[in-house]
Amino acid sequence: MNSRIVAFVSLSLLASSLASLRAGVSQVDCTLPLGTPLAGYNHGDRRVPHWPIPERKKYTTFMMPSVGVLDALYCRAVVIDTGDERIAMVSFDGIGADGGLMKRAFDIASSRGFSVPLEKVTFHASHSHSGPGAVSKEKLWELAPATDLYVESLQAELATSLADAMLFAESSMKDAVIGLGDGLVTDVTRNRRAGMSPYLTPDSIDPHMGIIRIDDAKTKEPIATIWNFAIHGTCHGPSNMKFSADIMGAANRHAEEKIGGVAFFINADAGDIDPKPELCVVKDGDLVGGPVIADHIASIRDTVVPQTHLTINATSHVVDFGRTDLNLTLARVAGCTKGGFLDVCSICNWLHCDANLHLDGNWVEDQPRFTALSFDDGSKRTVAVTFPGEALYDLGKNVRATLLNSNWDRVFLFGYTNNHMGYFATPTEYDLGGYESELTFWGVKTASMIENGALQAASTVA
């Protein structure tokens, strides 16, 4: 009799363990008031006509006010609990995951009962170039102007919406089944440095689309689809003065219509990866690329088998990058190595002259938080690592290859996460110059610093 009781209890505990996954998701409309500047471009209609002469309005100084809404911007959150570990992923439709904004959102949520520790929360920006500006205190972004001068009330409103999403997600948790998978998507993006760089072609893209499928354990209905893919949110250009989540938002909307539940986008190594121009055509008020990407999301999701048991580990560590090493040369900034006024380009190329700026954390974030998440379903081990800004294709390729060679079966790259520290050009691309090189703030060593931070985080969840 006792052995039967022991067996019954053991089986009950096993069943409880296998059914221990819980998940919750939420999305909150966090479109800020009209007149808020749109972050992402520092030229065209976005910039005041006589820059740097300011034109002060309610929310803007060096940039022009937004005038409408093409499509709503959302703050989203997913909370997953395995019984042993609880993690959260938080996102918003915007240019970058400013660390100050994200910490403020976390503090608000924590003060209202949110229970996930900061080191187990990842904060993601979609990298839409038609999201809100004036929410970051870093002077470099304020004055570029890429986001415009900080406005306290706008950051407070956005942080509160992010906190609301976090709280709603945690309070809505239910029994869930979860699976991870990936596939290749090759028909929607192109490398924008092709033609400038002899090492790249238009097809030098990251085609990997990672999927985390979350379904209701009882009804089998979709709760959420997290999709991880490298693409710039630049379909709407600098002449657009209306809020938009851009092509990723269009893909989210169509994926939700096609699949159900909430579609949750996490960008990847998209520093030099743009949507193909033909996907940015607007037809009947919608970007034609939205349903194309949604079809890929749904197709890959269908291949993922959700599991009743999943082991998750999450860790974070902060790295002090110190002051910038922003060596501005004519070759890198203007592509000029010979000629020019009084032959200045030839002379500077020979003398290696540069303007080396050493800016502190008041100008651009310099203490990024790298997070790694591991997922083990018993048959495959997946690792997700974060980049605190815009990793170029080559850097993402290197990190992915290193991790796959370190006995991980699958790799997700979470770009634009936890902080926003500009671009991360590899040494080869850095020396070639161009926009991405100019905004690689710690010089030729930047990519190795980012790679080391990500790999160190991954090593702690191996």
Number of C-alpha atoms within 10 A of each C-alpha: 6 7 8 9 10 11 12 12 12 12 12 12 12 12 12 12 16 16 19 19 26 24 28 25 30 25 24 19 16 22 23 21 16 16 18 30 32 34 28 25 21 20 17 12 16 25 26 21 15 9 13 14 10 15 15 13 13 9 23 24 24 27 34 23 24 24 16 15 17 16 16 16 25 24 26 30 30 30 24 25 23 21 16 11 14 21 23 25 21 29 27 32 31 29 28 33 27 26 23 19 22 24 16 18 25 24 16 21 22 17 10 12 12 19 15 20 12 16 17 18 24 26 30 34 27 28 29 29 28 31 31 32 32 25 26 26 23 23 18 19 24 22 17 16 24 24 32 31 25 20 17 13 12 19 23 16 17 23 25 20 25 31 28 23 28 34 24 21 24 26 16 14 18 20 18 28 26 25 21 24 22 20 16 13 17 13 13 18 24 22 23 20 22 16 11 13 14 10 12 17 15 15 15 18 27 24 17 18 22 25 27 19 25 29 24 20 21 10 9 12 14 19 24 24 27 20 25 24 25 28 29 26 29 21 26 21 17 19 12 19 22 20 30 29 30 29 26 31 24 21 26 24 17 21 25 18 14 14 21 15 19 23 27 31 23 28 26 33 30 27 27 24 26 21 23 18 13 13 19 20 15 13 9 7 9 16 22 18 23 21 21 17 22 24 16 17 29 18 13 21 25 14 15 16 12 22 20 19 19 22 16 22 19 23 18 23 16 14 14 10 16 14 17 21 18 20 20 20 22 21 21 21 17 14 13 17 18 16 11 11 8 8 11 15 21 18 15 17 16 11 9 11 15 15 11 13 14 14 18 14 15 11 17 22 26 22 17 23 22 27 30 28 24 23 19 17 17 10 6 12 18 21 25 22 27 32 29 31 30 29 31 26 23 24 21 28 15 12 19 21 13 15 21 14 10 12 11 18 14 19 22 28 28 28 31 33 34 30 30 27 27 23 25 35 32 23 17 13 22 22 16 17 24 18 14 23 25 21 20 26 26 25 22 21 16 20 23 15 14 23 20 14 23 25 19 17 23 25 13 16 17 15
